Amino acid sequence: MTDQSPPWPLAAATAPWLLPGVDAPEAQRAVLGDFAEFPALVELPDRGVGADAVGRTGAQLAGIAQYLAIETTPNGWRIADAPGRDSRRATSILTADLDELEELTQGWEGPLVVGMVGPWTLAARIELVNGERLIGDPGATRDVGEAMAVVAAEFVTAVIHRVPGANVVLRLDEPELAAALAGSLPTQSGWGRLRTVPAQTATNVLEQIGLAVAAAGARFALRAPGIAPSFVATTGAMIMWHDLAAGIRPDDFGEWFDRGGATVFEVDTPGGQDRIGVQVQRLTRLAGEVGLDLARLTARAAFAPQVAALRTSDLTQVGQRLGELTRAIRTEVDERE
């Protein structure tokens, strides 16, 4: 893991990507306007089949590996014989979103985050034909990982082509990874548990994706709730998302920052100077616990609203509150120098 400066300015505010509603152009304009320091490609699953994160990523894989084609069922997504209407719709939605992003970012430069569902979560949320989770089949899971390395690089290349001024961060979302490593993922029947995924196996798959992303010209990031920074470091990721309310293990985070890692902290965004003061105090305490001063920590940190249901109309207010927090952090850093 080599030291790299984060692509964002000091204590930047970054955008939520998962939003309700069906008006993607409106949501993308709002994100670019209210989170200009570090915007994101938005996802609006309310648009229906193929707009959800699993369908979106699964259709990308099916585009290069037909044996990973997917279709919808009453329970979600499952492997299909060949790409069909559902995959085509997912591909069409993603293409339209990229078209809109390209149109709205003419002449724009700066960091931009785009997301995909990670291989372990994707495999946990797609069924095989027999109704069991794909992650229970080591061969099929290996196919997902290999295909994702190719698709992630292609996705990055497409975004850079459309937004040449972007410093792209590809975020893999892995909410099921902790359960997969702990052997706590239930079978579809709910009566049993799937076998534990070996940590080294998970690392190897994620590392190959990260190498492909880096070769395509982007930063590789991981959002995996419940996963320690020491594990994230083994994947080659230089950036991790972490919910500040979940707490930290100081030794883990100290090592993470020492090795050059950067963190996007997810924070709640209620208003009021008192609440902002509490957040700044929490960060100051965190810096002390990991053996850094506030300036060194915030030089490698950005801040995002917690992933939760937000209306597009809320974005301006949330962006203002995060802006107030980041300004307060910068002021605190200046006063301590």
C-alpha positions as CSV (number, residue, x, y, z in Angstrom):
1,M,0.0,0.0,0.0
2,T,1.7,3.2,-1.1
3,D,1.1,6.7,0.1
4,Q,-1.2,8.7,-2.1
5,S,-2.9,12.1,-1.4
6,P,-6.7,11.8,-1.4
7,P,-8.3,13.3,-4.6
8,W,-10.5,15.6,-2.6
9,P,-9.7,19.0,-0.8
10,L,-9.1,19.1,2.9
11,A,-12.1,17.8,4.9
12,A,-14.3,17.8,1.8
13,A,-18.0,17.0,1.8
14,T,-19.0,14.2,-0.5
15,A,-22.4,13.3,-1.9
16,P,-24.9,10.6,-1.1
17,W,-25.4,8.4,-4.1
18,L,-28.5,6.4,-3.1
19,L,-31.6,8.6,-3.5
20,P,-35.4,8.1,-3.6
21,G,-37.5,9.2,-6.5
22,V,-37.5,8.6,-10.2
23,D,-36.1,11.9,-11.6
24,A,-32.5,11.0,-12.2
25,P,-31.5,14.2,-14.1
26,E,-32.9,16.4,-11.2
27,A,-31.0,14.3,-8.6
28,Q,-27.7,14.4,-10.5
29,R,-28.0,18.2,-11.0
30,A,-28.6,18.6,-7.3
31,V,-25.7,16.4,-6.3
32,L,-23.3,18.2,-8.6
33,G,-24.5,21.6,-7.3
34,D,-24.7,20.9,-3.6
35,F,-21.7,18.6,-3.3
36,A,-19.4,20.2,-5.9
37,E,-16.2,19.3,-4.0
38,F,-16.7,15.6,-4.3
39,P,-19.9,14.6,-6.2
40,A,-21.2,11.1,-7.0
41,L,-23.0,9.3,-9.8
42,V,-26.5,8.9,-8.4
43,E,-28.6,5.7,-8.1
44,L,-32.4,5.9,-7.9
45,P,-33.8,2.4,-7.3
46,D,-37.4,3.6,-7.1
47,R,-37.3,3.6,-10.9
48,G,-38.0,-0.1,-10.8
49,V,-36.3,-3.3,-12.1
50,G,-32.7,-2.7,-13.1
51,A,-32.4,0.6,-11.3
52,D,-31.4,-1.2,-8.0
53,A,-27.7,-1.7,-7.2
54,V,-27.7,-5.5,-7.6
55,G,-29.5,-5.3,-11.0
56,R,-27.3,-2.5,-12.2
57,T,-24.0,-4.3,-11.4
58,G,-25.3,-7.7,-12.4
59,A,-26.3,-6.5,-15.8
60,Q,-22.8,-5.1,-16.3
61,L,-21.3,-8.6,-15.6
62,A,-23.8,-10.2,-17.9
63,G,-22.6,-7.9,-20.7
64,I,-19.3,-9.7,-20.8
65,A,-20.2,-13.1,-19.4
66,Q,-23.6,-14.5,-20.6
67,Y,-23.4,-17.4,-18.1
68,L,-23.8,-14.7,-15.4
69,A,-27.0,-13.3,-17.0
70,I,-29.7,-12.5,-14.4
71,E,-33.4,-12.1,-14.2
72,T,-35.9,-11.0,-11.6
73,T,-38.0,-13.3,-9.4
74,P,-40.4,-12.6,-6.5
75,N,-37.4,-13.0,-4.2
76,G,-35.0,-10.7,-6.1
77,W,-32.5,-11.7,-8.8
78,R,-31.3,-15.1,-10.0
79,I,-29.1,-16.6,-12.7
80,A,-30.8,-16.9,-16.1
81,D,-30.1,-18.8,-19.3
82,A,-29.2,-15.6,-21.2
83,P,-29.5,-11.8,-20.8
84,G,-33.2,-10.8,-21.2
85,R,-35.5,-7.9,-20.7
86,D,-34.5,-7.3,-17.1
87,S,-30.8,-7.1,-18.0
88,R,-31.4,-4.9,-21.0
89,R,-33.5,-2.5,-18.9
90,A,-30.7,-2.3,-16.3
91,T,-28.1,-1.5,-19.0
92,S,-30.4,1.1,-20.5
93,I,-30.9,2.9,-17.2
94,L,-27.2,3.0,-16.4
95,T,-26.4,4.2,-20.0
96,A,-29.0,7.0,-19.5
97,D,-27.5,8.0,-16.2
98,L,-24.0,8.2,-17.7
99,D,-25.4,10.2,-20.6
100,E,-26.9,12.7,-18.1
101,L,-23.7,12.8,-16.1
102,E,-21.7,13.6,-19.2
103,E,-24.0,16.4,-20.3
104,L,-24.0,18.0,-16.8
105,T,-20.2,17.9,-16.4
106,Q,-19.0,19.6,-19.5
107,G,-15.8,21.3,-18.7
108,W,-16.0,20.2,-15.1
109,E,-12.9,18.9,-13.2
110,G,-12.6,17.3,-9.8
111,P,-13.0,14.1,-7.8
112,L,-16.0,11.9,-8.7
113,V,-17.2,8.7,-7.0
114,V,-19.0,6.0,-8.9
115,G,-20.2,2.8,-7.3
116,M,-20.7,-0.9,-7.9
117,V,-21.9,-3.8,-5.7
118,G,-18.9,-5.8,-4.6
119,P,-18.5,-9.4,-5.7
120,W,-19.3,-11.0,-2.3
121,T,-22.5,-9.0,-1.7
122,L,-23.6,-9.6,-5.3
123,A,-23.0,-13.3,-4.9
124,A,-25.0,-13.2,-1.7
125,R,-27.9,-11.5,-3.2
126,I,-28.3,-13.4,-6.5
127,E,-29.9,-16.9,-6.5
128,L,-28.8,-19.9,-8.5
129,V,-31.5,-21.7,-10.5
130,N,-32.0,-24.1,-7.6
131,G,-32.9,-21.1,-5.4
132,E,-29.8,-21.1,-3.2
133,R,-27.5,-18.1,-2.9
134,L,-24.8,-18.0,-5.6
135,I,-22.2,-17.3,-2.9
136,G,-22.6,-21.0,-1.8
137,D,-21.0,-22.2,-5.1
138,P,-17.3,-21.5,-5.0
139,G,-16.9,-21.9,-8.8
140,A,-19.7,-19.5,-9.6
141,T,-18.4,-17.0,-7.0
142,R,-15.0,-17.2,-8.6
143,D,-16.6,-16.4,-12.0
144,V,-18.3,-13.3,-10.5
145,G,-15.0,-12.0,-9.1
146,E,-13.1,-12.5,-12.4
147,A,-15.8,-10.9,-14.4
148,M,-16.1,-8.0,-12.0
149,A,-12.4,-7.2,-12.4
150,V,-13.0,-6.8,-16.1
151,V,-16.3,-4.9,-15.8
152,A,-15.0,-2.5,-13.1
153,A,-12.1,-1.5,-15.4
154,E,-14.5,-1.0,-18.3
155,F,-16.8,1.1,-16.1
156,V,-14.0,3.3,-15.0
157,T,-12.8,3.7,-18.6
158,A,-16.3,4.7,-19.7
159,V,-16.7,7.3,-16.9
160,I,-13.3,8.8,-17.7
161,H,-14.2,9.0,-21.4
162,R,-17.4,10.8,-20.6
163,V,-16.0,13.0,-17.9
164,P,-12.4,13.5,-18.8
165,G,-11.8,16.1,-16.0
166,A,-12.8,13.6,-13.4
167,N,-10.5,12.1,-10.8
168,V,-12.5,8.9,-10.5
169,V,-13.0,6.9,-7.3
170,L,-14.6,3.5,-7.8
171,R,-16.4,2.5,-4.6
172,L,-17.3,-1.2,-4.1
173,D,-20.2,-1.6,-1.7
174,E,-19.9,-4.8,0.4
175,P,-22.6,-4.8,3.1
176,E,-22.7,-8.6,3.1
177,L,-18.9,-9.1,3.4
178,A,-18.7,-9.2,7.2
179,A,-21.4,-11.9,7.4
180,A,-19.7,-13.9,4.6
181,L,-16.4,-13.9,6.5
182,A,-18.1,-14.8,9.8
183,G,-20.1,-17.6,8.3
184,S,-23.4,-16.0,9.4
185,L,-25.1,-15.7,6.0
186,P,-28.3,-17.8,6.2
187,T,-29.3,-20.2,3.4
188,Q,-32.3,-19.2,1.4
189,S,-34.5,-21.5,3.6
190,G,-33.3,-19.8,6.7
191,W,-32.6,-23.1,8.4
192,G,-28.9,-23.2,7.9
193,R,-25.8,-21.1,7.5
194,L,-23.5,-20.9,4.5
195,R,-19.9,-21.9,4.8
196,T,-17.5,-19.2,5.9
197,V,-15.6,-17.4,3.1
198,P,-11.9,-17.6,3.9
199,A,-10.4,-14.2,4.5
200,Q,-7.6,-14.8,2.0
201,T,-10.0,-15.8,-0.7
202,A,-12.0,-12.6,-0.2
203,T,-8.9,-10.6,-0.2
204,N,-7.6,-12.1,-3.4
205,V,-10.8,-11.4,-5.3
206,L,-11.0,-7.8,-4.1
207,E,-7.3,-7.2,-4.8
208,Q,-7.7,-8.3,-8.4
209,I,-10.6,-5.9,-8.9
210,G,-8.5,-3.1,-7.2
211,L,-5.6,-3.8,-9.5
212,A,-7.8,-3.6,-12.6
213,V,-9.4,-0.4,-11.3
214,A,-6.0,1.2,-10.8
215,A,-4.8,0.1,-14.2
216,A,-7.8,1.8,-15.7
217,G,-6.9,5.1,-14.0
218,A,-9.1,5.3,-10.9
219,R,-8.8,5.0,-7.1
220,F,-10.1,1.9,-5.5
221,A,-12.4,2.3,-2.5
222,L,-14.3,-0.1,-0.3
223,R,-17.4,0.4,1.8
224,A,-17.9,-2.7,4.0
225,P,-19.6,-2.1,7.3
226,G,-18.2,-4.2,10.1
227,I,-14.9,-4.8,8.3
228,A,-11.7,-3.6,10.0
229,P,-9.3,-1.2,8.2
230,S,-6.6,-3.8,8.5
231,F,-8.6,-6.1,6.3
232,V,-9.4,-3.3,3.8
233,A,-5.6,-2.6,3.6
234,T,-5.0,-6.2,2.4
235,T,-7.3,-5.6,-0.6
236,G,-5.2,-2.7,-1.9
237,A,-8.0,-0.2,-1.4
238,M,-6.6,3.3,-0.6
239,I,-10.0,4.7,0.5
240,M,-12.6,3.3,2.8
241,W,-16.1,4.5,3.9
242,H,-16.8,4.3,7.6
243,D,-19.8,5.2,9.7
244,L,-18.4,7.4,12.4
245,A,-21.3,6.4,14.8
246,A,-20.1,2.8,14.6
247,G,-17.0,3.6,16.6
248,I,-13.4,2.6,15.9
249,R,-10.5,0.5,17.1
250,P,-7.7,3.1,17.5
251,D,-4.9,0.7,16.7
252,D,-6.6,-0.4,13.4
253,F,-7.3,3.2,12.3
254,G,-3.8,4.4,13.4
255,E,-2.2,1.7,11.2
256,W,-4.6,2.5,8.3
257,F,-3.6,6.2,8.3
258,D,0.1,5.4,8.8
259,R,-0.1,3.3,5.7
260,G,-1.5,6.1,3.6
261,G,-5.2,5.2,3.8
262,A,-7.9,7.8,3.5
263,T,-11.4,7.6,4.9
264,V,-14.8,8.9,4.0
265,F,-16.6,9.3,7.4
266,E,-20.4,8.9,7.3
267,V,-21.9,11.4,9.8
268,D,-25.4,12.4,10.8
269,T,-26.3,15.9,9.6
270,P,-28.7,17.6,12.1
271,G,-28.4,21.3,12.2
272,G,-27.2,23.7,14.9
273,Q,-23.8,24.9,16.0
274,D,-24.0,22.8,19.2
275,R,-24.2,19.6,17.1
276,I,-21.5,20.7,14.8
277,G,-19.3,21.3,17.9
278,V,-20.0,17.8,19.1
279,Q,-18.9,16.4,15.7
280,V,-15.7,18.4,15.7
281,Q,-15.0,17.2,19.3
282,R,-15.5,13.6,18.3
283,L,-13.1,14.0,15.4
284,T,-10.5,15.7,17.6
285,R,-10.8,12.8,20.1
286,L,-10.6,10.3,17.3
287,A,-7.4,11.9,16.0
288,G,-5.9,11.7,19.5
289,E,-6.9,8.0,19.9
290,V,-5.2,7.0,16.6
291,G,-2.1,9.1,17.4
292,L,-2.6,11.9,14.9
293,D,-3.3,15.6,15.3
294,L,-6.5,16.9,13.8
295,A,-4.7,18.4,10.8
296,R,-3.2,15.1,9.8
297,L,-6.4,13.2,10.2
298,T,-8.6,15.6,8.3
299,A,-6.0,15.8,5.5
300,R,-6.9,12.2,4.7
301,A,-10.7,12.5,5.4
302,A,-13.8,13.4,3.7
303,F,-17.4,13.5,5.1
304,A,-20.6,12.1,3.7
305,P,-24.2,12.0,5.1
306,Q,-25.1,8.6,6.5
307,V,-26.6,6.3,3.9
308,A,-30.4,6.6,4.5
309,A,-33.5,7.7,2.7
310,L,-33.1,11.3,1.5
311,R,-35.4,13.2,-0.7
312,T,-33.7,15.1,-3.5
313,S,-35.3,18.2,-2.1
314,D,-33.3,17.5,1.1
315,L,-29.9,17.6,-0.6
316,T,-29.4,21.4,-0.5
317,Q,-30.0,21.4,3.3
318,V,-27.9,18.4,3.9
319,G,-25.1,19.8,1.7
320,Q,-25.3,23.1,3.7
321,R,-25.0,21.3,7.0
322,L,-22.1,19.2,5.9
323,G,-20.5,22.3,4.5
324,E,-20.9,23.9,7.9
325,L,-19.2,20.9,9.5
326,T,-16.3,20.9,7.1
327,R,-15.8,24.6,7.6
328,A,-15.8,24.2,11.3
329,I,-13.2,21.4,11.0
330,R,-11.0,23.6,8.8
331,T,-11.3,26.5,11.3
332,E,-10.3,24.2,14.2
333,V,-7.3,22.9,12.2
334,D,-6.2,26.5,11.5
335,E,-6.6,27.6,15.1
336,R,-4.4,24.6,16.3
337,E,-1.6,25.4,13.9
